[in-house]
Amino acid sequence: MALQLDPSRDDLPLMANTSHILVKHYVLDLDVDFESQIIEGTIVLFLESGNRFKKQRSSPEETCRSASNEACRFRTPEPCHIPVTNTRTFSSKVGYNDFVICGKGEKDTSGKDGNHDNQEQASGISSSKYRCDTGNHGSEDFLLVLDCCDLSVLKVEEVDVAAVPGIEKFTRSPKLRNQIVHELVALPADRWREQLDYYARCSQAPGCGELLFDIDTWSLQIRKTGAQTATDFPHAIRIWYRTHPQGRSVTWTSDQSGRPCVYTMGSPINNRALFPCQEPPVAMSTWQATVRAAASFVVLTSGENSAKPTQLREGCSSWHYYVTMPMPASTFTIAVGSWTEMKPEICSSDDLAAETSFSPSEAAFRNVGVCGHVEYPCRFQNASATTQEVIPHRLFAPGCLQGACQEALLPLIPPCLSAAHSVLGTHPFSRLDVLIVPASFPSLGMASPHIVFLSQSVLTGMSHLCGTRLCHEIAHAWFGLAIGARDWTEEWLSEGFATHLEDIFWAKAQQLAPHEAQEQQELRACLRWRRLRDEVRSSPEEMQVLRPNKEKTGHVSDSGSSVIKHGLNPEKVFMQVHYLKGYFLLRFLAKRLGDDTYFSFLRKFVHTFHGQLILSQDFLQMLLEAIPEEKRLELSVENIFQDWLESSGIPQPLQRERQAGEECGLARQVSAEVEKWVRVNRRPRKRKRRETEEVFAKLLPDQLLLLLEHLLEQTTLNPRTLQRLERTYHLPEQDAEVRHRWCELVVKHKYKKAYRHVERFLQEDQAMGIYLYGELMVNEDAWQQQLARRCFELSKEQMDRSSAEVVAEMLF
């Protein structure tokens, strides 16, 4: 699967000029139309420049230099037809829950008459100097650059926030629009409700002048004639836009019940094809979103509130969500579909007590140490929230999966949340929605603020895969969301931690004895070692490095723009090196400190850095300071960088550990079972009567996975052996990881009786089936190749775009 690396294709540009101006809050007001597969509406940006920018000027030439090799010619906006759904009448009675309008009205037919569309631009990024021709408008106007892709922008205007009735209550300068925004952004955390209300009111204020804008492949550029600095530029702007049906941030598909749905699927380009935004992680913002859809649909999105629908006219419902904790715009997610909420049949009083929701406005804040983040209603300062083991949660899925969700997933959520709290302390987020997404979802799970997506693949077999994956996504609440990487190339800071913590959480959720937990974790380390070893052998060396930018990690251009190395490489989606090498590094460090010391340190680290962005050295320096001198030996930040983060291949300390280590008891039991199967496979068809029948031990899911991996190393397994293997362990009913290995055995040994299992896997477990397509093709067996092409034809229209591209490259 090795693909040629093309920098213009593989690297993801972050274009926003965040060094000059930052979005502090987004207000989204959107309509979801399943007939046209378009999301359209407005987004209002509240901006803050800062004193350091008052004398700083940014020419369009400098700001656009790395955007593309297109000319960006700014022109006066021409009149364009704005859809009725986006028309707003401002009223002094408008609040953030009652300003919505429903109904599609007439379609926008403006086409090219004034709206700009970055699908029309040539794709690709040029390394040549980018020239911006601003015509007769001068070259000194400040340029706001937003990350934007696959969007049609209809209109951009300044918002007259000074027209909002009552705005004078909290501002000293009611006529100075930028000053009003500045004071609104700066409201203290205990006035968060008032702040959200005025954000909503301001977002509905009338426009006070259209702004010049243009759009290219990766960005939207906006300016106001005469505004020469970020301080002078309007601090509240409204953008009228619509998405494209093929936009790369959302997937329009059908759920398992055949009903239409749309959701963000963790695209490599993040959310820039959902709304214009500042993508760099440093652009930490809050948001609120009002989303309208037909009344039969449920809208889920990243929000602190458990939104309920407001019924509007014409069979339309409106949903409103908000967040008060600043986070990167890339973490926002949305899912709209005919989801059914799964509720436990019996809810005990203990469960209700554990899940009481604590509102920031009601919090008894206490001094438990000064937080290092910008001010917001922080749960780490909320005395009640710090002791809340299980946060309120909801589970949604298509109706046809209700039974599987009730049985396999719903009972696991409370113990997994409680286990996470016992290890790391305060839950960073006040509630959690869990959604089972369509079969086309390209991974087993994805975490966003207040919401987790899980693949249907976790619902089959025993609870093991479901539990471990749920624990992995819950861990991202701390590592990946509450604590984010300042440089996205350092994925290990999210995925390595989540992979390491999933084992710890799951052992506690199962209430395993210490020796049982240790055995389970050693077995999983063995499996991950094999996986890492295989991946290192088969992947490009440059994509095995956890800190590819080395000493330049975290660096950006003067404007704030940067490039994410390999960010668009389709192969990267299927690699696990950041998960695995990061996991083994943390495991190595935990062993050096001892588990008790390490996890005590981890709680302190979370308390110190929650709500902030970090680099690898922030974690490593604080950790090394916690290690006594006598235990450090040769450990240093520089050595860890060199051995673990800045080199390809297997880290040397890990090589030495695996060579010196002994198999754990669970793995030794598997080795004994492998020997039995090898003997069975060698026996002739007609056996002697005196031969003893092999008796096989009952195996745990991870043991069964390891057994199949060992058997994959056998040159030949005859059909009788495969048939007995299937029947002994009931392989078609096992979890998706086990069934994946079984399918590999079926393909390798051309066991035609079980080809139906391969077909089922490719249809129902698309998140894990990509590798199987390659195996079916590499054998050069006509029957298998026909099977692969048939399955692809059946699923390609629903398949995730990146996955479909990779599979098509294998097949054709």
Backbone hydrogen bonds, N-H to C=O, Kabsch-Sander energy under -0.5 kcal/mol:
donor,donor_aa,acceptor,acceptor_aa,energy
9,R,6,D,-2.0
10,D,6,D,-3.5
11,D,7,P,-1.7
12,L,564,I,-2.3
14,L,562,S,-3.3
15,M,13,P,-0.7
17,N,145,V,-0.9
18,T,16,A,-1.7
19,S,559,S,-2.4
20,H,17,N,-1.5
20,H,559,S,-0.6
21,I,17,N,-1.4
22,L,48,E,-2.5
24,K,22,L,-0.5
24,K,46,F,-3.3
25,H,46,F,-1.3
26,Y,286,T,-1.8
27,V,44,V,-2.0
28,L,26,Y,-0.5
28,L,288,Q,-2.6
29,D,42,T,-2.6
30,L,290,T,-2.8
31,D,40,E,-2.9
32,V,292,R,-2.6
33,D,31,D,-0.6
33,D,38,I,-2.4
34,F,32,V,-0.6
37,Q,33,D,-1.2
38,I,33,D,-1.7
40,E,31,D,-2.0
41,G,241,Y,-2.2
42,T,29,D,-2.1
43,I,239,I,-1.8
44,V,27,V,-2.4
45,L,237,I,-2.6
46,F,25,H,-2.4
47,L,45,L,-0.6
47,L,235,H,-3.0
48,E,22,L,-2.3
53,F,50,G,-1.7
54,K,51,N,-1.6
56,Q,53,F,-0.7
59,S,57,R,-0.5
63,T,59,S,-2.3
64,C,60,P,-2.3
65,R,62,E,-0.8
67,A,64,C,-2.2
68,S,64,C,-0.6
72,C,131,R,-0.8
73,R,71,A,-0.7
74,F,72,C,-0.7
74,F,133,D,-0.8
82,I,80,C,-0.5
84,V,106,E,-0.6
85,T,104,K,-0.7
86,N,83,P,-1.9
87,T,84,V,-1.8
90,F,88,R,-0.6
94,V,91,S,-1.5
98,D,95,G,-1.3
109,T,107,K,-0.5
113,D,110,S,-3.2
114,G,112,K,-2.2
116,H,153,V,-2.6
118,N,151,L,-1.8
120,E,117,D,-1.4
130,Y,65,R,-0.8
131,R,129,K,-0.6
133,D,131,R,-0.6
134,T,132,C,-0.8
137,H,134,T,-2.0
142,F,227,A,-3.0
144,L,142,F,-0.5
144,L,222,I,-3.1
145,V,143,L,-0.6
146,L,144,L,-0.5
146,L,220,L,-3.0
147,D,277,C,-2.9
148,C,218,W,-2.1
149,C,272,R,-2.0
152,S,242,R,-2.6
153,V,116,H,-3.2
153,V,151,L,-0.6
154,L,152,S,-0.6
154,L,240,W,-3.1
155,K,240,W,-1.4
157,E,238,R,-2.3
158,E,209,G,-2.7
159,V,236,A,-2.7
160,D,206,P,-2.7
161,V,159,V,-1.8
163,A,160,D,-1.8
164,V,161,V,-1.5
167,I,164,V,-1.8
169,K,166,G,-1.9
170,F,167,I,-1.2
176,L,173,S,-1.4
177,R,175,K,-0.9
180,I,176,L,-2.2
181,V,177,R,-2.1
182,H,178,N,-2.3
183,E,179,Q,-2.4
184,L,180,I,-2.3
185,V,181,V,-2.9
186,A,182,H,-1.5
187,L,184,L,-1.1
191,R,188,P,-2.0
192,W,189,A,-1.3
195,Q,191,R,-2.4
196,L,192,W,-2.7
197,D,193,R,-2.3
198,Y,194,E,-2.3
199,Y,195,Q,-2.4
200,A,196,L,-2.3
201,R,197,D,-2.4
202,C,198,Y,-3.0
203,S,199,Y,-2.3
204,Q,200,A,-0.9
204,Q,201,R,-0.8
205,A,202,C,-1.5
208,C,158,E,-2.3
211,L,156,V,-2.9
212,L,223,R,-1.7
213,F,75,R,-0.6
214,D,221,Q,-2.2
216,D,219,S,-2.6
220,L,146,L,-2.5
221,Q,214,D,-3.3
222,I,144,L,-2.7
223,R,212,L,-2.5
227,A,224,K,-2.3
228,Q,226,G,-1.1
230,A,56,Q,-0.5
233,F,229,T,-1.5
237,I,45,L,-1.8
238,R,157,E,-3.1
239,I,43,I,-2.6
240,W,155,K,-3.0
241,Y,41,G,-2.4
241,Y,239,I,-0.5
242,R,152,S,-2.0
243,T,39,I,-2.6
244,H,150,D,-0.7
247,G,244,H,-2.1
250,V,247,G,-0.6
251,T,263,Y,-2.7
253,T,251,T,-0.6
253,T,261,C,-2.6
255,D,259,R,-3.1
258,G,255,D,-2.1
261,C,253,T,-2.5
262,V,336,V,-2.3
263,Y,251,T,-1.6
264,T,334,I,-2.2
265,M,249,S,-0.8
270,N,267,S,-2.1
272,R,269,I,-1.3
274,L,271,N,-2.3
275,F,271,N,-2.2
277,C,147,D,-2.1
279,E,277,C,-0.7
283,A,280,P,-2.2
284,M,282,V,-2.1
285,S,327,M,-2.5
286,T,24,K,-2.1
287,W,323,V,-0.8
288,Q,26,Y,-1.9
289,A,321,Y,-2.6
290,T,28,L,-2.7
291,V,289,A,-0.5
291,V,319,W,-2.7
292,R,30,L,-2.5
293,A,317,S,-2.0
295,A,315,G,-3.0
297,F,294,A,-2.4
298,V,337,G,-3.4
300,L,298,V,-0.6
300,L,335,A,-2.8
302,S,333,T,-1.6
303,G,301,T,-0.7
304,E,322,Y,-3.5
305,N,322,Y,-0.5
307,A,305,N,-1.5
310,T,318,S,-2.8
311,Q,309,P,-0.6
312,L,316,C,-3.6
316,C,312,L,-0.6
316,C,313,R,-0.7
317,S,293,A,-3.0
318,S,310,T,-2.3
319,W,291,V,-2.3
321,Y,289,A,-2.4
323,V,287,W,-2.5
327,M,285,S,-2.9
329,A,278,Q,-0.6
329,A,283,A,-0.6
331,T,328,P,-1.9
332,F,329,A,-1.4
335,A,300,L,-2.7
336,V,262,V,-3.1
337,G,298,V,-2.0
339,W,337,G,-1.5
340,T,397,A,-3.1
342,M,395,L,-3.5
343,K,341,E,-0.6
348,S,346,I,-0.5
352,L,348,S,-1.8
353,A,349,S,-2.2
354,A,350,D,-2.3
355,E,351,D,-1.6
356,T,353,A,-1.0
359,S,357,S,-0.6
362,E,359,S,-1.4
363,A,360,P,-1.0
365,F,363,A,-1.1
366,R,381,Q,-1.5
368,V,366,R,-1.1
368,V,369,G,-0.6
378,C,376,Y,-1.7
381,Q,378,C,-1.4
382,N,379,R,-1.3
383,A,364,A,-1.5
383,A,381,Q,-0.7
386,T,382,N,-2.1
387,T,384,S,-1.0
388,Q,385,A,-1.3
389,E,387,T,-0.9
390,V,354,A,-0.7
391,I,389,E,-0.5
394,R,432,L,-2.0
395,L,342,M,-0.6
396,F,434,V,-3.1
397,A,340,T,-1.7
401,L,398,P,-2.1
402,Q,399,G,-1.7
405,C,401,L,-2.5
406,Q,402,Q,-2.7
407,E,403,G,-1.9
408,A,404,A,-3.1
409,L,404,A,-0.5
409,L,405,C,-1.2
410,L,405,C,-2.8
412,L,409,L,-1.6
413,I,409,L,-1.0
413,I,410,L,-0.7
416,C,412,L,-2.1
417,L,413,I,-2.4
418,S,414,P,-2.6
419,A,415,P,-2.3
420,A,416,C,-2.0
421,H,417,L,-2.0
422,S,418,S,-2.1
423,V,419,A,-1.2
424,L,420,A,-2.8
425,G,421,H,-1.9
432,L,392,P,-2.0
433,D,450,H,-2.3
434,V,394,R,-2.5
435,L,452,V,-2.7
436,I,396,F,-2.1
437,V,435,L,-0.8
437,V,454,L,-2.1
441,F,438,P,-2.0
446,M,453,F,-2.1
448,S,451,I,-2.7
451,I,448,S,-1.7
452,V,433,D,-2.7
453,F,446,M,-3.1
454,L,435,L,-2.7
455,S,444,L,-2.4
458,V,455,S,-1.5
459,L,456,Q,-1.7
460,T,457,S,-0.8
466,C,462,M,-0.5
467,G,463,S,-3.1
468,T,464,H,-2.7
469,R,465,L,-2.3
470,L,466,C,-2.2
471,C,467,G,-2.4
472,H,468,T,-2.1
473,E,469,R,-2.3
474,I,470,L,-2.5
475,A,471,C,-2.2
476,H,472,H,-0.9
477,A,474,I,-1.6
478,W,475,A,-1.3
479,F,475,A,-2.3
480,G,478,W,-0.8
480,G,483,I,-3.1
481,L,476,H,-1.3
482,A,477,A,-1.9
483,I,478,W,-1.6
484,G,612,Q,-1.9
486,R,614,I,-3.1
487,D,614,I,-0.5
490,E,487,D,-2.3
491,E,489,T,-1.2
493,L,490,E,-1.6
494,S,491,E,-2.2
495,E,491,E,-2.5
496,G,492,W,-1.1
497,F,492,W,-1.0
498,A,494,S,-2.1
499,T,495,E,-2.2
500,H,496,G,-2.1
501,L,497,F,-2.9
502,E,498,A,-1.8
503,D,499,T,-0.8
504,I,500,H,-0.9
505,F,501,L,-3.2
506,W,502,E,-2.4
507,A,503,D,-2.0
508,K,504,I,-1.8
509,A,505,F,-2.7
510,Q,506,W,-1.9
511,Q,508,K,-0.9
512,L,507,A,-2.2
517,A,513,A,-2.8
518,Q,514,P,-2.3
519,E,515,H,-2.1
520,Q,516,E,-2.6
521,Q,517,A,-2.4
522,E,518,Q,-2.3
523,L,519,E,-2.2
524,R,520,Q,-2.0
525,A,521,Q,-1.9
526,C,522,E,-1.9
527,L,523,L,-2.0
528,R,524,R,-2.3
529,W,525,A,-2.3
530,R,526,C,-1.9
531,R,527,L,-2.0
532,L,528,R,-2.9
533,R,529,W,-2.5
534,D,530,R,-2.2
535,E,531,R,-2.4
536,V,532,L,-2.6
537,R,533,R,-1.4
538,S,534,D,-1.3
539,S,535,E,-1.2
543,M,540,P,-1.5
544,Q,541,E,-2.0
547,R,645,L,-2.4
550,K,547,R,-1.7
552,K,549,N,-2.6
553,T,550,K,-2.0
555,H,552,K,-2.4
557,S,561,S,-2.8
560,G,557,S,-1.0
562,S,14,L,-2.1
564,I,12,L,-3.5
565,K,563,V,-0.8
567,G,564,I,-2.1
568,L,10,D,-4.1
569,N,10,D,-1.0
569,N,566,H,-1.1
572,K,569,N,-1.2
573,V,569,N,-0.6
574,F,571,E,-1.3
575,M,572,K,-1.5
580,L,576,Q,-2.9
581,K,577,V,-2.6
582,G,577,V,-0.6
582,G,578,H,-0.8
583,Y,579,Y,-2.1
584,F,580,L,-2.6
585,L,581,K,-2.1
586,L,582,G,-2.2
587,R,583,Y,-2.3
588,F,584,F,-2.2
589,L,585,L,-2.4
590,A,586,L,-2.5
591,K,587,R,-2.0
592,R,588,F,-1.8
593,L,589,L,-2.1
594,G,590,A,-2.6
598,Y,594,G,-2.7
599,F,595,D,-2.7
600,S,596,D,-1.7
601,F,597,T,-2.3
602,L,598,Y,-2.3
603,R,599,F,-1.7
604,K,600,S,-1.5
605,F,601,F,-2.7
606,V,602,L,-2.6
607,H,603,R,-2.2
608,T,604,K,-2.0
609,F,605,F,-2.6
610,H,606,V,-1.8
611,G,482,A,-2.7
612,Q,482,A,-0.8
612,Q,609,F,-1.5
614,I,484,G,-2.8
618,D,615,L,-1.1
619,F,615,L,-1.1
620,L,616,S,-2.5
621,Q,617,Q,-2.6
622,M,618,D,-1.4
623,L,619,F,-2.3
624,L,620,L,-2.8
625,E,621,Q,-1.7
626,A,622,M,-0.7
626,A,623,L,-1.2
627,I,623,L,-0.6
627,I,624,L,-0.9
631,K,628,P,-1.5
632,R,628,P,-1.0
632,R,629,E,-0.7
633,L,629,E,-0.9
635,L,632,R,-2.9
640,I,636,S,-2.4
641,F,637,V,-2.5
642,Q,638,E,-2.4
643,D,639,N,-3.1
644,W,640,I,-2.7
645,L,640,I,-1.3
645,L,641,F,-0.6
646,E,641,F,-2.9
655,Q,651,P,-2.2
656,R,652,Q,-2.5
657,E,653,P,-1.9
658,R,654,L,-2.6
659,Q,655,Q,-2.0
660,A,656,R,-1.9
661,G,657,E,-1.7
668,R,664,C,-2.3
669,Q,665,G,-1.9
670,V,666,L,-1.4
671,S,667,A,-2.2
672,A,668,R,-1.9
673,E,669,Q,-1.7
674,V,670,V,-2.5
675,E,671,S,-1.9
676,K,672,A,-1.4
677,W,673,E,-2.0
678,V,674,V,-2.4
679,R,675,E,-2.0
680,V,676,K,-2.4
681,N,677,W,-2.4
682,R,678,V,-1.3
683,R,679,R,-1.0
683,R,680,V,-0.6
687,R,685,R,-0.7
691,E,688,K,-1.3
696,F,694,E,-0.5
704,L,700,L,-2.8
705,L,701,P,-2.0
706,L,702,D,-2.1
707,L,703,Q,-2.6
708,L,704,L,-2.2
709,E,705,L,-1.9
710,H,706,L,-2.2
711,L,707,L,-2.3
712,L,708,L,-1.8
713,E,709,E,-0.5
713,E,710,H,-1.2
714,Q,711,L,-1.3
722,L,718,N,-2.1
723,Q,719,P,-2.7
724,R,720,R,-2.3
725,L,721,T,-2.6
726,E,722,L,-2.4
727,R,723,Q,-2.1
728,T,724,R,-2.9
729,Y,725,L,-1.8
730,H,726,E,-0.8
731,L,726,E,-1.4
733,E,730,H,-1.9
734,Q,731,L,-1.6
736,A,457,S,-0.7
739,R,735,D,-2.6
740,H,736,A,-2.0
741,R,737,E,-1.7
742,W,738,V,-2.2
743,C,739,R,-2.5
744,E,740,H,-1.8
745,L,741,R,-2.0
746,V,742,W,-2.4
747,V,743,C,-2.5
748,K,744,E,-2.9
749,H,745,L,-2.2
750,K,747,V,-1.0
751,Y,746,V,-2.3
752,K,750,K,-1.4
754,A,751,Y,-1.8
755,Y,752,K,-1.7
757,H,754,A,-1.4
758,V,754,A,-1.0
759,E,755,Y,-2.4
760,R,756,R,-2.2
761,F,757,H,-2.2
762,L,758,V,-2.5
763,Q,759,E,-1.5
764,E,760,R,-2.9
765,D,761,F,-2.6
768,M,765,D,-1.9
769,G,765,D,-0.9
773,Y,769,G,-1.2
773,Y,770,I,-0.6
774,G,770,I,-1.2
775,E,771,Y,-1.9
776,L,772,L,-2.6
777,M,773,Y,-1.6
778,V,774,G,-2.4
779,N,775,E,-1.1
780,E,777,M,-1.4
781,D,776,L,-0.5
782,A,780,E,-0.6
785,Q,781,D,-2.8
786,Q,782,A,-2.3
787,L,783,W,-2.1
788,A,784,Q,-2.4
789,R,785,Q,-2.3
790,R,786,Q,-2.4
791,C,787,L,-2.4
792,F,788,A,-2.2
793,E,789,R,-2.3
794,L,790,R,-1.7
795,S,791,C,-1.4
796,K,792,F,-2.4
798,Q,795,S,-0.8
799,M,795,S,-1.5
800,D,440,S,-0.7
804,A,800,D,-2.8
805,E,801,R,-2.2
806,V,802,S,-2.0
807,V,803,S,-2.6
808,A,804,A,-2.7
809,E,805,E,-1.7
810,M,806,V,-1.4
811,L,807,V,-2.3
812,F,808,A,-2.3
